[in-house]
Amino acid sequence: MRKVFVGLAGLLVLAVVAQFYLAAVGAFDTAPKDDAFGVHRTLGYMILLLAVVVTIMAALVRMPGRVIGLSGLVAGLALAQGLIRTLAEAFNDTGDTTLVAAAATAVVVAGLRLFAAARRKDTAIAGPGSVVALLTAGYAGLAGLALTLVGGYPLTWSSGLVAVSLVIVAALVTWRAVPGAAMSEVDAGASGAGASGASPVLSRRRFIGVVGGTVAAGAGGTGVGLAFVPPESVDAGGGRGRSHSPGHGTPVTDLRGPADPTRGGDVRRHTLTARQEAISLSSGREVQAWTYEGEVPGPRITATHGDLVEVTLRNTDIGDGVTLHWHGYEVACGDDGAPGATQDAVMPGEEFVYRLRAEQVGTYWYHTHQVSHRGVRLGLYGTLVVTPRADDGGSQATQDEVDLTLPVHTFDGILVIEGHDEVLEHTARAGAPVRLRLVNTDSDPHRFALAGTPFKLAAVDGRDLNEPDEVDGVHLRLPAGGRYDLTFAMPDSVVALIVDNNRDGGVRLRPGEPDGEADVEELGTAAVEDTSGWPELDPLHYGRPAAVPFETDGPFDRDFTLVLDRGVAMVDGAPAYAHTVNGLGHPSIPEQLVAEGDLVRFTVVNRSLETHPWHLHGHTMLVLSRDGEPYTGSPLWVDTFDVRPGEVWEVAFLAGNPGLWMNHCHNLPHAEQGMMLKLGYDGVTSPSHGDHAEGGTERAGGSNHDH
């Protein structure tokens, strides 16, 4: 028995260490600013305390009864504290109720036996049955840890019943394994009956085993069955439901962009042919890539405000198919390039024509949205830059101005900036205005630092900030898919753009004639200072406040909460350890329903241990707050924002672009593993398969994948 306790103590110590680690990094402190999720924080700390106490009690099996009784009292107080805090914070989740009930029962049973042993002044726990109860309390604590890691949010009847089933099974196995437990406390009556000559039909031992096994099987089977019950197909966010029956309304393919530029605008036509090709980076390193027009990044697409951009996409040999998604640009939905929602993927030998009117000035990019976790990584991306028109009041570029678009990408662990895996060098005349357009095409954030000059963060995600301040000695964290525009006047010394603290790479701007000889021949170590200790610039508290087109405190016509987590869920019809939204994986996540003209709010909560860059197609969102703290600087309009572990973001937008829009994590492997859903406008349907919210698993084209 002592070996059993040693094994249990070791197991529980590991559980305690894991609980402490998860608590430290915020797994259980996900949303302390939001009462709706306070229960999960409370539950985590309660399980932590329970595991600690059970470990102590297991180590004290041979200690005097008074010490054991004191341990039982500590266990009861810990549980009571957890329950009181839980009830005080609007305990309202049935799955949590199931788990707390299981833990409470285990602790009460163990505590009563320990208390009785203390009153009798026993020198050890009274009877092997107490050992079983003690171990069962430990199993309940471990079940809580497993639910946190595997079940994720929310804790449901399904996960709760499976957890209870496993705890019962573990208790039954322990009861059979601990020497003397089953016979001394269960079969005593049977032994007495045998001595008197009577043989019971069903001994107490078998009765408990049969009943316990039946309860465990029933709970587990019910829990597994509930896991396959389909969720609601539509989430109306507290607003009005559908006004059209499924399959009736405007087909999304009818929602196409204008065919003409505005007056004075030009038509800019491009052809992008997707094909596999070996490309050479600036160092001579050869990379096997998927390309647009044989280039990585793909050809730059530029336009002036009011122009019409027409792009013909062709596919030569990308077997998975390709599309073009205009990241951050509010195109008509039929031109959004999301297979399974707005079009079929363009397969080898096929083509598709996209049109967009350049009505948003700023820095954007394009990429495939078909199997994008692979296609973008292999090179199917490029940049889109729209500049203002002079007769619209926009400033014309001067002859000296330097305007650089710098897409950052990673090939096999090698950082590449605009196709260069070595230092990228440019020249600029001293005093000339410089704009650096930073584009993060990876699935992880990048850290940028500009050494050698003060600068302004002029724009975020293509939208100008209001009265940005000049800053120096700070670094910028750019989310996956995001864009920052930096502006400054070129000094008479070298300026270095440092990416991810790599002082040997990045971009160097030297004073001199544009595209001519530099006035400074050697870079020198002073120009590339150590920026690793620089603080991060927070865009929520940068610039000056300005008016916005709606009241930031509501009321909101639609209000959606998205809890991002990791857990077991169905993804594309198969169980997986998925990246989940509200406990579900694509395509089981209910479609968010809005109507044109609605004011919509998202509350995005990251309960996981990874950063999730959240991206909504076809709309620009205003950041309202982060962790309950409203923005105090310039209004921050974004299409992609980083939700770090434990953070809670609130954003809002006006629903003014009808369609079926993808809403997903732009860490593209996370999206592929379940973290994506659709936002649909009332009255808009998919012509291929009717209404996607009703169909759930349907995709346009049999081989298409949204990511």
KOLFIVEX-904889 format. One record per atom (N, C-alpha, C): residue in one letter; z, y, x. Coordinates in steps of 0.05 Angstrom, whole numbers, plus 5000, padded with zeros to 4 digits. Example, Ala and Ser with C-alpha at 12.3 -4.5 7.8 and 13.67 -1.06 7.14 Angstrom:
2
a515648865264a515649105246a515649345264s514249555257s514349795273s515750015258
//
This chain:
707
m500049765016m500050005000m500050255017r501450235040r501550475057r498750535068k497150325073k494350375082k492750515060v493350435035v491950565013v492550865012f495150925016f495951205016f494751355039v494651225062v493451365085v490551425080g489151235068g486351285061g486051515041l487851505020l487751714999l488351985011a490451995028a491152245040a488852365056g487552195072g485252285087g483052395070l482552245048l480452335030l481052605017l483552635008l484352874995l484553115015v485253055040v485253265060v482453375063l480453195064l477653285066l476853455042a477853365018a477253514994a478553794995v480953805005v482354065007v480854255027v479954145050v478454305069v475954415056a474554235041a472054325027a472754535007q474954504992q475654704972q476254964985f477754965007f478355215021f475855355030y473955195041y471455305051y469855435028l469655285006l468055394984l469355644972a472055644970a473455874960a472956114979a473056065005a472656275024a469956405023v467856255018v465156365017v464356454990g466156424970g465656544944g464656364923a464656094927a463655914907a465255934881f467855974884f469555984860f470256274852d469356454868d469956734863d467356884856t465756744840t463056824835t462857104821a464357134800a464057374784a466757494777p468257584796p470957694789p470757944773k468358064772k468058314757k467158264728d466758014721d465657944695d467457734682d468957814661d470857634649d469657374638a467057394631a465757154620a465756924640f465856984665f465756764685f468456734700g470556874691g473056854705g474256574703v473556424682v474556154679v473755974703h471356014714h470455844735h471955904761r472656154766r474256214789r477056094786t478156124762t480856004756t480855704760l478855574749l478655284751l478555194780g476955334796g476755264824g479355274839y480855494835y483455524849y485455324838m485355264812m487155064801m486754794813i484254714816i483654454828i484454454857l484154684871l484954704898l487954654901l489554784884l492454744884l493154464878l491854344858l492354074850l491853874873a489653914887a489053734910a491053764932v491954004937v494054044958v496653904950v497453944925v499953824917v499853524917v497553414907v497253114907v497353004935t496053144954t496153054982t499053054992i500553264986i503353264995i504953034983m504552994957m505952774944m505252504955a502752464961a501852214972a503152164999a503552375014a504852355040a507852305038l508952355015l511852345011l512752094996v511151884995v511751654979v514451534987r515051525013r517451405022r519751605027m519451855018m521452055021m523552024999p525952155002p527952134981p526952244954g528152144933g527252214906g527452504900r529452654912r529652934906r527153094917v526253004940v523853144951v521453084934i521252834925i518952754908i519052904882g521452924870g521753074845g520953364849l521653484871l520853754877l517853784878s516553584891s513653594892s512353584864g513553414847g512553394820g512853664805l515153794810l515554054798l513554264807v512954254833v510854434844v508154384831a507554124827a504954064814a504854174786g507054144771g507154254744g506854554743l508254684762l508054984762l505255074770a503954924788a501255004796a499354974772l499654754758l497954704734l498454914713a501054974708a501755174688a500555454695q500755524721q499655774729q496655784724g495255564731g492355564726g491655584696l493255444679l492655454651l493255724639i495455854648i496056124638i493956324645r493056314671r490956494679r488356444664t487856184660t485356114646t485356224617l487556174603l487756264575l487656574574a488856704593a488856994593a486157114598e484256954609e481657054615e479456944597a480256914572a478256834551a476956564557f478656364558f477656094563f475956004539n473355954545n471555904522n469355704528d469855514546d467755324552d468855044548t467454884532t468454614525t468554424549g466654454567g466554294590g469054344608d469754594611d472154664626d474654554612t474654564585t476954454570t477254154577t475054004577t475153724583t476353674611l475453824631l476353784658l479253854661v480154074650v482854164652v484653964638a483853854615a485453654600a485753404617a483653314631a483853084647a485853124670a485653354684a487453414706a490253444696a490653574673a493353624663a494653354656t493153174643t494252914636t495152764661a493452764682a494152624706a496752734719v496952994720v499253124733v501753074716v501553084689v503853044672v504952754676v503052564676v503952284679v505352244706a504052344727a505352314754a507952474755g507952714744g510352884746g512652754731l512252644707l514452514692l515652284708r513952124720r514951894735r516551994760l515452194772l516952304796l519552424788f519652554765f522152674756f524152464749a523252244736a525052024730a526151894755a524451864775a525351754800a527451934813a527052194812a528952374824a531652364810r531652334783r534152314768r535752064776r534251844781r535551594788r536351584818k535551804832k536151824861k534851584876d532451504867d531051294881d530151394909t529951214927t528951284954t525951274956a524651194935a521751174935a520751204906i518251224902i517151244876i517951004859a518651044834a519550834817a517250654807g516750444821g514750254811g511950304820p510350094823p507550124831p505850284811g506750294786g505250454766g505150744773s507350834786s507351114795s505251164816v504750964833v502650984853v499951024839v499450874818v496950904804v496651174792a498851274779a498751544767a498251754788l499451724811l499151924833l496251924843l495151694847l492451674856l490451784835t491151734809t489351834788t489352144788a491652264793a491652554795a489852644817g489852504840g488052574862g485152544854y484552324839y481752284830y480852514812a482652614795a481952834778a481253084794g482853124816g482253354833g479553324847l478953084856l476353034868l474053064848a474552984823a472553014803a471853314799g473953484801g473353764798g471653864821l472153774845l470453854868l467653754864a467353504855a464653394851a463153544829l464553624808l463253774787l462254044797t463954164814t463154434824t460654404842l460554204858l458254174877l455754064863v456153874844v453853734833v453253834805g455253874789g454753964761g453854244758g455054424775g454254704773g455154834748y453855064742y454555224718y452455184696p453255164671p455955154661p456954864660l459554824661l460654554657l460454484628t458954274623t458254194596t459753944587w459453884561w460553634551w459453394567s456953414574s455653194589s457053144615s457253354632s458453324658s461453264656g462753384636g465653324633g466153044625l464552924607l464952654599l464352454622v462352514637v461652334660v463952344680a465052584685a467352614703a469752454694v470352484668v472652334657v472152034659s469751944654s469151664657s469551564685l468751714705l469051624732l471951624740v473551814731v476451814737v477751574725i477051504700i478251264687i477451014702v474950984710v474150754726v475650734752a475950964766a477450964791a480350884786a481550974764a484350904758a484550614753l482650494737l482750204732l482550044757v480650124774v480349974799v482849984816t484150224817t486650254832t488850084820w488950084794w491049924780w490749624786r488249534789r487849254796r488449204825a488049404842a488149364871a490949404883v492549584871v495249634882v497049394878p498249284899p499849044896p502149084876g502248904856g504448904837g504149084813a502149264814a502049464792a501349324766a499149164766a498249044741a500248844731m501448674749m503148464740m505948564733s507048744749s509848824745s510148994720e508149164714e508449354693e506849294669v504949114671v503249054648v503648774638d503948584656d504048304648d506848194645a508848384646a511648294643a511948154617g510848284596g511148164570g509747894568a507447874581a505947624581a507547404595s508947474617s510547274631s512747174614g514047354599g516147274582g515147094560a512847154550a511746984529a511146704540g510146694564g509446444576g511946264580a514246394587a516746244591a517746124566s517246244543s518146144518s516245954505g513945904520g512045714510g509845824494a509846094489a507746214473a505646334491s503146294485s500946404502s499546614486p499746874494p498547094478p495447064478v494247144456v491347144454v490147334474l491347574476l490347774494l492647904509s492847854535s495047964550s494848264551r497148394556r497148694559r495248774581r495248624603r493548694626r490648704617r489748484603r486948484595r486448704574f488348744556f488048944535f487549224547i489249294567i488849554579i486249574594g485549344607g482949344622g480649384603v480649234580v478449254561v478349534548v480649634540v480649894527v479750114547g480850104572g480050304592g477150284599g476150034602g473250004607g471550104585t472450054560t470850144537t470750444535v473050574540v473150864539v471450984561a471650864585a470050964608a467050934602a466250694592a463450654586a462450844564g464150874543g463351054521g463051344530a465051434546a464951714555a462551754574g462251564593g459951594611g457251574598g456951374579g454451354565g453851594548t455851694535t455451934518t454652174536g456052204558g455452424576g452552404587v451652164595v448952134604v446952184582g447552094558g445752144535g445552434529l447752584530l447652874524l446053024544a445852914569a444353044590a441353054583f440452874566f437652864559f436953004532v438953124520v438453274495v437053534503p434653584492p433253834501p434654084492p434654284509p435954544502p434254704482e435354924473e433855104456e431355194472s429155224458s426655304472s426355604476v427855764461v427556054462v430356184462d430656384480d433056544480d432156834472a433156924449a432357184439a434057414451g436057344467g437657554480g439257724460g439957604437g441357754417g439657924399g437057904403g435158064386g433857894365r431858004353r430457874331r428757634342g428557424326g427057184334g424057234331r422557014332r419657034331r418757124304s416657294304s415457384279s412957224273h411957064293h409656904289h410356604292s409056434278s409456144282s408156064308p409155844320p408055754346p405055714344g403655814365g400755774366g399155994352h400556184339h399156404325h399956664338g397856824345g398357084358g396057144377t396657324395t394557404415t394557224439p392257094445p392156924469p392557094494v394056994513v394557144537v391957204552t389957024549t387457074563t385957304552d386657404529d385457654518d386657904530l388857874543l390258114554l389158164583r386858284585r385558334611r385558634616g385258694642g385358974650g382859124643p382859394646p380559554639p378159494658a375759544648a373359484663a372259724677d373459954674d372460204686d374660354700p373960504721p375960674733p376460924716t378561074723t378961334710t376861534720r376561764706r374561954715r375062044743g372962034759g373162104788g373861864806g374561644794g375261404810g372861244817d373161074836d371060894846d371560604838v369460444840v369760154836v369760024864r371959884869r372159754895r372059444891r369959324900r369559044896r370058884921h371458654918h372158484940h371658194932t370958034952t370857744948t372757614967l374557444957l376457304973l375957004969t375056874991t374556594990t376756445004a378056264989a380356115000a379255865014r380055825039r379255585053r381255525076q381255275084q382855195107q381355255132e382855365151e381655445176e383755465198a382955395223a384655435246a384355725255i386555875257i386456155266i387956185292s387156385307s388556445332s390156695330l392756675337l394456905337l393957065363s395357295365s394757475388s395357355414s397257165415s398057035440s396056815448g394156745430g392356525434g393256275421r395656275410r396756035396r394955985372e394255725368e392555655345e394255535323v393655625298v395255545275v393255435254q393955205243q392455095220q393355235195a391655385182a392455565160a390755525136w391755615114w390155665089w389655965088t387156045085t386456325089t384856435066y384956695063y382956845047y380956965067e378456895064e376356995082e376756925111g378156705116g378556615144g380556785159e382056955145e383957145159e386757095149v388757135167v391557135159v392857375173p393857565158p393757585129p390857625119g390557595093g387857635081g386957925084p384457985077p383358255080p385158465066r385458695079r386958905066r385459015042i386759045020i385559174997i386859444994t385259654994t386259924991t384760064968a386060244956a384860394934a386260664932t384860844918t385961104912t386661104882h388661254875h389561264847h387261314828g386961144808g384861164789g382460984794d382260864818d380060684824d380360424808l378160284805l378160024793l377759824816v379659634818v379459424839v378559164825e376359054834e375258804823e375058604846v376458384842v376658174863v375657914852t373657794865t372657534858t373957324877l375557144865l376856934881l375156684879r374656564902r373156314904r374856114920n374555864914n375955654928n374055464941t374155434967t372455254982t373654974983d376054954993d377154684998d380154664996i381454844982i384354814977i384754634953g385354384959g385354174938g387454224916d389654364922d391654414902d390854634883g388754784890g387955014875g389255274884v388155504877v389255764885v389055954862t390556174864t390356404846t390856654862l390756884850l391657134861l393757264843h396157294854h398257434839h398757704854w398757914838w399058184849w402058264849h403458204870h406358224871h407258514868g408758564846g409858824841g407959004825y405458934822y403559104808y403559034778e403659224761e403759184732e400959154721v399758934728v397058874718v397258774689a394958764675a394858634649a395458334654c396858214634c397857944639c395657744645g393357764633g391157574639g390157584668d390957794683d390157824711d392457764730d394657654719d397157624736d396957394755g395257194749g394856974768g397056774768a398356724745a400556524744a399456274729p398756064744p397755824731p399855704713g398955594690g400755484671g401855684652a401355944657a402256154639a399856334631t398256424651t396156614645t393356514651q393056294666q390456194673q390755914684d388455774687d388355524702d387955594732a389055434749a388555474777a385655454784v384755594804v381955594813v381655354832m380255144824m379954904840m377554934858p377254754878p374954764896p372254784881g370654974889g368055014876g368155204852e370555304845e370755484822e371355764831e371155954812e371856234818e373156364794f374456594799f375756744778f375557034786v375057214767v374857504773v377257644762y378657794779y380957954772y380158254772r381258404753r380858694752r383458834748l383859044763l386259214758l385559504764r386559684748r386159964752r388460064769a387860204790a389960294810a391460524799e393460474782e395060684770e397860704781q398560524799q401160534813q400660584843v401560814852v401360884880v403560744896g402960624918g405060504934g404060254949t406060114960t405559874977t406159624961y404159444960y404359194945y403058974961w403058734950w401658514964w400658314944y398958134953y397857924936y398257654950h398457454933h398757174944h398056974923t397656734931t397156514912t399656464896h399356384871h401656304855h401456014847q399555874859q399155584854q400355434878v402455264872v403855134894v404555334916s405655554907s405955784926s407955734948h409855554943h411855494964h410455384989r408055264985r406555165008r404255355015g402855454994g400455614999g401155875014v403256015005v403956265018v404856215047r406456005050r407455945077r405155895096l402955765086l400755705104l398755935107g399156155093g397456385098g395956515076l396356425051l394856545028l396256795018y396057005033y397257265025y395757495038g396057735028g394857975039g396258215027t395358455034t396658705025t394858865007l396159014989l394859204971l396259464973v394859674981v395959944984v394360144967v395760294950v394460494933v395560764942t393760944949t394561214957t393961424935p395361644935p394861844914p392161984918r391162094896r388662244896r389362534899a387862674916a388462954921a388363124896d386463084878d386263254854d388363174833d389962964839d392262894822d394863024832g394563184852g396963314864g398063154887g396762944895g397662784918g396962924944s398462854965s397962974991s395762815005q393962955017q391862825033q392762765061a391962535071a392662455098a391462645118t393062725137t391962905158t390662725180q389162865197q387762715218q389762575237d392062695241d394062585260d395762375247e395862355221e397762175207e397161885215v399361735219v399261455225v400461305202d398861135189d399860985166d399360685171l401460535176l401260255185l402460075163t400859875154t401859675136t402559425153l405059335151l406059135169l407258895154p405558715145p406558465132p407858285153v410258195147v411758015164v411757735153h411057545170h410757265161h411757085183t412456835176t413456645195t411656395194f410456325217f408856085220f410455895238d411355665227d412655465244d414855585261g416455765250g418655885265g417856115282i415256195283i414256415299i413856655280l415156875286l414857115270l412257255277v410757325256v408157445260v408057705243i407157925256i406958175243i403958255243e402758275220e399958345218e398258165236g398857905237g397357715252g398057705282h400057855290h400757875319h403457725323d403557535341d406057405348d407157515374e405957725384e407057875407e407758155398v408758325416v409258595409v406758735399l406858865376l404559005364l404859295372e402859415386e403159685397e401059865384h402060115378h400360325368h401160595382t399360785380t399961055390t399861255368a401361475372a401361695352a401961955367r400562165360r401062425373r403862525366a405262625386a407962735382a407962945359g409762915341g409863095318g408363005294a406662795297a404962705274a406762555254p406062575228p407562425208p406762125210v408761955208v408361665210v409561535185r408061345174r409161175152r408760885160l410960735160l410960445165l411460305138r409560145129r409760005104r410559715111l413159645107l414159385114l413959205089v412758965093v412358775072v413458505081n415358395066n416558135072n415057925056t413457765069t411857555055t413257285058d415657275070d417057015073d418856965049s420256745049s422056675028s424956745034d425456855058d428156935066d428057235073p430457365072p430457645079p430057685109h429157925116h428858005144h430458265149r431458285174r432958525182r431258695199f431058955192f429359145206f431159365217a430559455242a431959685254a429859855268l430060115264l428160305277l429660455298a429060405323a430360525346a428660735358g429860965364g428361175378g427861425362t428461415336t428061655319t429561625293p430461855282p431461845254p429061795235f429661705211f427561645192f428561675163k426761665144k427461655116k426361395104l427961275086l427061055069l425661195046a423061225047a421661385028a421061245002a420660975003a419960824979a420960544981v421660424958v422560154956v420760014935d419559794943d417759644925d415559824913g414560004930g412260174921g413060424906r415660454899r416560684883r418060874900d417261134899d418561334916d421461374908l423261414928l426061484922l426261794920n428261874905n428662164900n430362284923e429162474937e430462624958e431962444978p430462264991p431762095011p432862245035d435162165045d436362305068d435162185094e435262345115e434462245141e436862095153v436361855162v438461685173v437761585201d439761495215d439361395242d441561195248g440960995264g443060805272g443860615249v442060555231v442660365210v440360155209h441059925198h438959725194h438359685165l436059565159l435159515132l434859215127r435759125105r435458845097r433258835075l431058715081l428758715063l428558445049p428858435022p428858175008p426058045010a426057785006a423557635005a421857754983g419257814990g417457934971g417658234968g419758354980g420258644978g418658814997r418559074992r417259265010r418959515014y418959615039y420259865045y418160045060d418060295052d416460495066d418260675082l417860685109l419460855126l417761085136t418761335136t417261565145t418861725165f417461835185f418762005205f416562165220a417462365235a415662515252a415762385280m413462325291m413362185317m414662355339p416662255353p417862405375p416062385400d416962505422d415462485447d416462255464s417662055451s418561815466s417861565449v418361335460v417561085447v419361025423v418160935401v419660845378v419260545375a421460395370a421260105368a422260015341l420559845328l421459715303l422259435311i424859375307i425959115315i426458945290v425558695291v425758515268v427658295276d429658255260d431658035263d432858035291n433458275301n434858315326n433358215351n430758165348n429158075370n427958315385r429258395407r428358635421r425858585438d424958335439d422558275455d420058265437g420458295411g418158295393g418058545376g416858525353g416758755335g414358945340v414759205335v412659405337v413559625356r411659725372r412259955389r410260175383l411360415379l409660655376l410160835400r407960895414r408161055438r406761325433p407861545444p406561805440p403961815455g401961915442g399261935454g397161975432e394661985439e392562025420e392261765403p391961795377p391661555360p389361385370d389961125373d388060925382d386960995410g388561165425g387761235452g389861145472e389861275496e391661205517e394461315510a396561155516a399261245512a400061435534d401761635526d402861815546d405161695561v406361475551v408461335564v407461055571e407360995597e406160735605e408160505603e410560555609e412560345609e414560385586l415260175573l417060205550l419860285559g420860145579g423560205589g425660095570t427960015581t430059895565t431460085547a431460345552a432860545536a431560565508a428960515506a427660545480a428260315461v429060085473v429759855456v432659795459e434259955446e437159915448e438059685431d440559605435d441659385420d442459485392t441159385372t441559475345t443159275328s444159055341s445458845326s447958935311g449259135322g451759225309g451359455289w448859535284w448459755266w449259675237p450459855222p451059795194p448559785177e448859655154e446659625135e446459865116l444059975113l443660185093l443560065065d445160175047d445260085020d443560255002p441260164992p439560324976p440760424950l442860284940l444160364915l445760634918h446360704943h447860944947h446361124967y443861154963y442061304982y440261484965g439861724975g438161914960g439862064939r438462214921r439762374901r439162274873p441062294855p440562204827p438362364814a437062244795a434962374780a434862254752a433462384734a433262294706a431762034705v432461854686v431061604681v430261604651p428261444644p427161454617p428861324595f431261224601f432861104580f435861134588e437561094569e440461104574e441260844589t442560884612t443160654628t445560494617d447060614599d449360464587d448660354559g446060344553g445160214528g445360414504p445060304480p445060014473p442359884481f442559614486f440259464494f439259284471d436659274467d435559104446d435758814453r435558754478r435758474488r437558464512d439358264513d441258244535d441357954544f440457904569f440257634579f442057604603t443457374605t445057314628t443757074642l443357094668l442256884684l444256804706v445356574704v447256474724v445756284743l445556364768l444056204788l445956024802d445255764804d447055574816d445555344827r446955144836r445754894847r447054664832g445554474822g446654244808g444554054799v445353824788v443553624779v442253724752a439653714751a438253804727a435453674727m434253684704m431453584701m429553794710v427753724729v425753904739v423053764736d421253884720d418653754715d418953464705g420953424688g421253154676g422652954692a423753024716a425152834733a427852944741p429952784743p432552884752p432352974781a433753194788a433653294816a436153454820y436953474846y439053654854y437753934857a437754084835a435954304832a437354574837h435654774840h436555054838h436255134808t438455204796t438555224767t438955504757v438155554732v438755794717v440255704692n442755794690n444455714667n444555414664g444655274687g445054994688g442554824683l440254954680l437754814674l435654874696g433654694697g431454734715g428854754700h426854874712h424154904700h422954634694p421654594671p421054784650p423054774627s425454674631s427354644609s428854904603i428655104620i430055354616i428755504592p430355584572p429155714549p427555964557e425356004543e423756244548e425256494537q425256704552q426456954543q424557104525l425357164501l423657294481l424257594479v422157754482v422458044478v420258144460a420458384451a418358514435a417658774448e415158864445e414259104457e415959344448g416859504467g418659724460g421559674464d422359414468d425159354472d426159464498l428759544498l430259604522l431759344529v431159234553v432158974560v434058994584r436258844583r438058834606r438358544616f438258514642f438858254655f441558284670t443258094667t445558064684t445157814700v444857844726v444157614744v446557554761v447557314758v450057234772v449357004792n450057034817n449556824837n452056674842r452256434830r454556264834r454156064857s451856074869s451155874890s451955994917l451355844938l451955914965l449556024980e447356074966e444856174978e443956434965t442556594980t441456844969t438956784952h438756924930h436456884912h435157154907p432757194918p431157444913p429857424885w430857574866w429857544838w427457714833h425457604821h422857744817h421857694788l421357914774l420157904748l417258004750h415357854740h412557934740h412058154720g410158334726g409158514706g410858754698h413258784710h415058994702h416559104726t417459354724t419159474744t421859504732m423959414746m426659424736m428359634749l430059774734l431859964745l434559824750v435559854774v438159734781v440359904768l441959774752l444259914739l446759904756s447459664766s449859624781s449759374797r451559364816r451959124832r455059074833d455858834825d458658774824d460258974808g459059074786g460459254769g460459544778e459359604802e459359874812e456559994808p456360204791p453760334785p452560454810y449860484810y448560624832y449360914831t449461044855t450161324857t448061494870g445961364881g443861504895g441461544878s439161544890s436661564875s436361324856p435161364832p434561134816p432960934832l433760684831l432560474847l430860294829w428260334830w426360174814w425259954832v425559704823v424859474840v423359264823d421859094837d420758854824d422058604836t423458634859t424858414872t427458514883f429658374878f432258454889f433858214898d435258234920d436858024932d439557994918v440057764907v442657704895v444057514915r445957624930r447257464950r449457294937p450557094952p452656924940p454957084929g455657024904g457957154891g457357414878e454857524881e454257784870e453457774841v453857994827v452958034800v451358284798w448758264791w447058504788w446358544759e446258794752e445258874725e442759044729v440558974716v438159124717v437059154689a435359354685a434259404658a431359504660f429859454639f427059544638f426159574609l424159744606l422859774580l420559574577a420559414556a418559214552a415959354542g414159394560g411759544553g409159424563n409259164571n406859034582n406658754570p405558724546p405558474532p404358244548g405458004545g404457774558g406457554560l405857354576l407657134584l408057164614w410457234623w410957314650w412957114663m412357044688m414156884704m416557054712n418856934713n421457064720n422856864738h423056914764h423856694782h424956794808c426156614822c427056664849c424656674868h424556874885h422256894903h422756764930n424956624933n425056414954n423456194942l420956164950l419056004935l419855704934p421055584955p422055314951p424155294929h425855504926h427855494904h426455494877a424355644875a422855654849a421555374844e420455254865e419254994862e421354784854q423854824862q426054644856q427454714830g426254874813g427254914786g428055194778m428255384797m429355644791m427155844782m425955784759m424055964747m423855914717l423156124703l422856114674l420856314666k420356344640k418356524629k419656734612l418556974612l419257184594l416857234577g417057194550g414757214533g415157434512y412957574506y412957774485y412357644458d413757734438d413357634411d410357674403g409057464394g406257484385g404257414406v405157354431v403257274452v403456974457t401156844458t401156554461t399356474484s399656224492s397856104512s395655954497p393156024501p391055894486p390655594493s391555524517s391055244526s392855044511h395355114507h397254924495h398955054474g398055264461g399755394441g402055544455d404355544442d406555704452d408155554473h408355664497h409755524518h412655494513a413855684499a416755654493a417355414476e415455344458e415855114441e415154854456g413054874472g412154624486g413954544509g415154744523g417054694544g415754594569t414654354569t413554234594t410554274597e409254424579e406354444580e405454634602r403254574614r402054744635r399054764629a397954994634a395055014631a393754864653g391954674645g390654514666g392454294675g391454044674g393153824680g394353814707s393053934728s394153914755s395554164763n395954354745n397054604753n400054594757h401054754775h403854784779h404455084782d406455184768d407155464770d407855544798h409055364813h409755424841h409255174857
//
